[in-house]
Every structure is written in structure tokens, then in C-alpha cells.
Amino acid sequence: MRDFSWKYFTLTGDVESFLLYKEVDGLASADTASSGESEAEDASEADQAQSL
């Protein structure tokens, strides 16, 4: 969806498609950041379990 909205924006200059691109890009960035935090928490929990 991100690539499509960007391509559509570059071809048409439609502001709505640019706003959609930014929204989808922001959601993808937030999802990536939250998954990185989850991985760090999982590693921390695994370290704690090993020390028991």
C-alpha cells in the first residue's frame, strides 16, 4: 500500500495519496519500533530465565 500510494502521488500529485503514504509509513515505522522493543524484552526475559 505504501509503494502504491507513493507511485500514485508521483504520477498525479494527489495530496490525499501523499497523506495516505505518510500515514502508512508512520504506521510501519511505529510497528518496526515496537517489534524491536518486544525483541529486547524477550531477550531480557530469556536471560533472567537462564540465570534461574
Secondary structure, DSSP 8 states (H G I E B T S, - for coil): -HHHHHHHHHHH--HHHHHHHHHHHHHHHHHHHHHHHHHHHHHHHHHHHHH-
